[in-house]
């Protein structure tokens, strides 16, 4: 008799290099995790972890909050690392007008480099766009990028619909359980373009956001969308596997 393939939970945006080894090992049977990086050193650590754990799918890059680390040498090294990846993924990269507006011009220049790299290598982009949703959306479309995840989306429903129509993915965070603005966007979600995430380990409004809370998010989304959780899980796993077959 053929075996039944287990549907797994998806965390499309976690900083797994910040988790301890025991925690990561405990997730291996039930999760697919897209593991993002924040700078050159965490990019190297993420790649090492992915070699040890095949359910971790690595992304490398420089976070807008660490943009001062994006010197020419670091960017060149990340480009070399990207060339060696079987499935190139760049993240966490993007723009941030909300938390670090003072570095926005530098962010733009560095993000332009990553957009060019994504186009040249057909890489997936795992995107940060706090307070800059339209900026990031327009630049991704302008550069003819074809694969992108918009992490913890809190932009307008119009921008969200435009991104979904362009074939990009919208990632809903565990924080949707307490963040009404984020949760309300579920009403405009195309299930063929939805992913789930934790951004773990991260603390938001006193809530610890970690990968093991994804099942709680699935329950919340299932209720909110009035859809059976097994069907929702199937959509999300199929979505993530469009990148990692």
C-alpha positions as CSV (number, residue, x, y, z in Angstrom):
1,X,0.0,0.0,0.0
2,X,1.3,3.5,-0.9
3,X,2.2,5.7,2.1
4,X,0.1,8.8,2.7
5,X,2.2,11.9,2.6
6,X,1.9,13.9,5.8
7,X,0.8,17.5,5.6
8,X,3.3,19.6,7.5
9,X,3.0,23.0,9.1
10,X,4.8,25.8,7.2
11,X,6.8,28.6,8.8
12,X,7.7,30.8,5.8
13,X,9.8,33.3,7.8
14,X,11.8,32.3,10.9
15,X,15.3,33.3,12.1
16,X,16.2,29.7,12.9
17,X,19.8,30.5,13.5
18,X,18.6,32.2,16.7
19,X,16.9,28.9,17.9
20,X,18.8,26.4,20.0
21,X,19.7,23.1,18.5
22,X,17.3,21.1,20.7
23,X,14.3,23.3,19.6
24,X,15.2,22.9,15.9
25,X,15.5,19.2,16.2
26,X,12.1,19.0,17.8
27,X,10.4,20.6,14.8
28,X,11.8,18.3,12.1
29,X,8.9,15.9,11.8
30,X,6.1,18.4,11.6
31,X,7.4,21.5,9.9
32,X,8.8,23.1,6.8
33,X,10.7,26.2,7.7
34,X,12.1,28.9,5.4
35,X,15.0,30.2,7.5
36,X,16.0,33.8,6.9
37,X,19.2,35.7,7.8
38,X,20.0,39.2,9.0
39,X,23.6,39.7,7.9
40,X,26.6,37.9,6.5
41,X,27.5,35.9,9.6
42,X,23.9,34.8,10.2
43,X,23.7,33.9,6.5
44,X,26.6,31.5,6.9
45,X,25.0,30.1,10.1
46,X,21.7,29.6,8.3
47,X,23.4,27.7,5.4
48,X,25.2,25.4,7.9
49,X,21.9,24.7,9.7
50,X,20.2,23.8,6.4
51,X,22.9,21.3,5.7
52,X,22.2,19.6,9.0
53,X,18.4,19.8,8.8
54,X,16.7,19.2,5.4
55,X,13.4,20.7,6.5
56,X,15.1,24.1,6.9
57,X,15.1,26.0,3.6
58,X,17.8,28.8,3.8
59,X,17.6,32.4,2.7
60,X,20.6,34.7,2.9
61,X,20.9,38.5,2.9
62,X,21.1,41.6,5.0
63,X,18.1,42.9,7.0
64,X,17.2,46.6,6.6
65,X,17.8,47.0,10.4
66,X,21.4,45.8,9.8
67,X,21.9,47.9,6.7
68,X,25.2,49.4,8.0
69,X,26.7,46.0,7.6
70,X,26.0,46.0,3.9
71,X,29.5,47.0,2.8
72,X,30.9,46.0,-0.6
73,X,32.8,43.0,0.8
74,X,29.7,41.6,2.6
75,X,27.5,41.9,-0.5
76,X,30.1,40.2,-2.7
77,X,30.4,37.4,-0.2
78,X,26.6,36.9,-0.1
79,X,26.6,36.8,-3.9
80,X,29.2,34.1,-3.8
81,X,27.2,32.1,-1.3
82,X,24.0,32.5,-3.3
83,X,25.7,31.1,-6.4
84,X,26.3,27.8,-4.5
85,X,22.7,27.4,-3.3
86,X,20.6,24.7,-5.0
87,X,17.5,26.9,-4.6
88,X,18.7,30.5,-4.2
89,X,16.7,32.5,-1.7
90,X,17.4,36.1,-0.6
91,X,16.1,37.2,2.7
92,X,15.4,38.9,4.9
93,X,15.8,41.9,2.7
94,X,13.7,44.9,1.7
95,X,12.9,48.4,3.0
96,X,11.7,49.9,6.3
97,X,10.3,53.4,6.6
98,X,8.6,52.6,10.0
99,X,11.5,51.6,12.3
100,X,14.6,52.8,10.6
101,X,13.6,55.7,8.3
102,X,17.0,57.4,8.9
103,X,18.8,54.8,6.7
104,X,16.2,54.7,3.9
105,X,18.4,56.0,1.1
106,X,21.1,53.4,1.9
107,X,18.4,50.7,2.2
108,X,17.2,51.6,-1.3
109,X,20.7,51.2,-2.8
110,X,21.3,47.8,-1.1
111,X,17.8,46.6,-1.9
112,X,18.5,47.5,-5.6
113,X,21.5,45.2,-5.5
114,X,19.5,42.3,-4.1
115,X,16.7,42.8,-6.7
116,X,19.3,42.6,-9.4
117,X,20.7,39.4,-7.9
118,X,17.3,37.9,-7.6
119,X,16.6,38.6,-11.3
120,X,20.0,37.2,-12.4
121,X,19.7,34.0,-10.3
122,X,16.0,33.5,-10.4
123,X,16.1,33.6,-6.6
124,X,13.1,33.7,-4.2
125,X,12.9,37.0,-2.2
126,X,11.7,36.9,1.4
127,X,10.8,40.5,2.0
128,X,10.6,43.0,4.8
129,X,8.6,46.1,4.0
130,X,7.4,47.7,7.3
131,X,5.9,51.1,6.4
132,X,7.2,50.7,2.8
133,X,4.7,48.2,1.3
134,X,4.1,50.2,-1.9
135,X,7.8,51.0,-2.3
136,X,8.8,47.3,-2.1
137,X,5.9,46.1,-4.3
138,X,6.6,48.6,-7.0
139,X,10.3,47.8,-7.1
140,X,9.8,44.1,-7.2
141,X,7.4,44.5,-10.1
142,X,9.7,47.0,-11.9
143,X,12.6,44.5,-11.7
144,X,10.5,41.6,-13.1
145,X,11.2,39.4,-10.1
146,X,9.0,36.3,-10.3
147,X,9.3,34.7,-6.8
148,X,8.6,36.6,-3.7
149,X,7.1,36.3,-0.2
150,X,5.8,39.4,1.5
151,X,6.5,38.7,5.2
152,X,4.0,39.8,7.9
153,X,2.0,41.8,5.4
154,X,0.2,44.9,6.9
155,X,-0.2,47.0,3.8
156,X,-3.4,48.0,2.0
157,X,-5.8,45.4,0.6
158,X,-5.3,47.0,-2.8
159,X,-1.6,46.4,-2.7
160,X,-2.1,42.9,-1.4
161,X,-4.5,42.1,-4.2
162,X,-2.1,43.5,-6.8
163,X,0.7,41.3,-5.4
164,X,-1.4,38.2,-5.3
165,X,-2.5,38.8,-8.9
166,X,1.2,39.1,-9.9
167,X,1.8,35.7,-8.4
168,X,3.5,36.7,-5.2
169,X,2.8,35.2,-1.8
170,X,1.4,36.9,1.3
171,X,2.6,35.6,4.6
172,X,0.4,35.7,7.7
173,X,2.1,35.9,11.1
174,X,1.1,34.3,14.4
175,X,0.6,37.9,15.5
176,X,-2.6,37.9,13.5
177,X,-4.3,36.3,16.5
178,X,-3.9,39.7,18.4
179,X,-3.2,42.2,15.6
180,X,-6.5,43.1,14.1
181,X,-5.1,45.1,11.1
182,X,-3.2,42.0,10.0
183,X,-6.0,39.6,10.7
184,X,-8.5,41.6,8.8
185,X,-6.5,41.2,5.6
186,X,-7.3,37.5,5.7
187,X,-10.7,38.4,4.1
188,X,-8.9,39.4,0.9
189,X,-6.5,36.4,0.8
190,X,-6.3,34.2,-2.2
191,X,-5.6,30.8,-0.6
192,X,-3.4,29.9,-3.6
193,X,-1.1,32.8,-2.5
194,X,-1.1,32.4,1.3
195,X,1.7,31.3,3.7
196,X,2.1,31.2,7.4
197,X,5.0,32.4,9.6
198,X,6.2,33.1,13.0
199,X,9.2,35.5,12.5
200,X,10.5,33.6,15.5
201,X,12.0,34.0,17.9
202,X,10.4,37.5,18.2
203,X,8.3,39.2,20.9
204,X,5.3,41.2,19.9
205,X,3.0,43.0,22.4
206,X,4.2,40.6,25.1
207,X,3.5,37.5,22.9
208,X,6.4,35.2,22.1
209,X,6.3,34.4,18.4
210,X,7.9,31.0,17.7
211,X,7.5,28.3,15.0
212,X,5.7,25.9,17.4
213,X,2.8,28.4,17.5
214,X,1.9,27.9,13.8
215,X,-0.8,25.3,14.6
216,X,-2.5,28.0,16.8
217,X,-2.4,30.3,13.8
218,X,-3.9,27.7,11.6
219,X,-6.7,27.2,14.0
220,X,-7.3,31.0,14.0
221,X,-7.2,31.3,10.3
222,X,-9.5,28.3,9.8
223,X,-12.1,29.9,12.0
224,X,-11.7,33.3,10.5
225,X,-11.9,32.0,6.9
226,X,-14.6,29.3,7.7
227,X,-12.5,26.6,6.1
228,X,-11.5,23.2,7.3
229,X,-8.0,23.3,8.8
230,X,-6.9,20.3,6.8
231,X,-7.8,22.0,3.6
232,X,-6.1,25.2,4.7
233,X,-3.0,23.2,5.6
234,X,-3.0,21.6,2.2
235,X,-3.1,24.9,0.4
236,X,-0.3,26.3,2.4
237,X,2.0,23.3,2.0
238,X,1.3,23.2,-1.8
239,X,2.2,26.9,-1.9
240,X,5.5,26.5,-0.2
241,X,6.3,23.5,-2.3
242,X,6.0,25.6,-5.4
243,X,9.4,27.0,-4.3
244,X,11.0,23.8,-2.9
245,X,9.8,20.8,-4.9
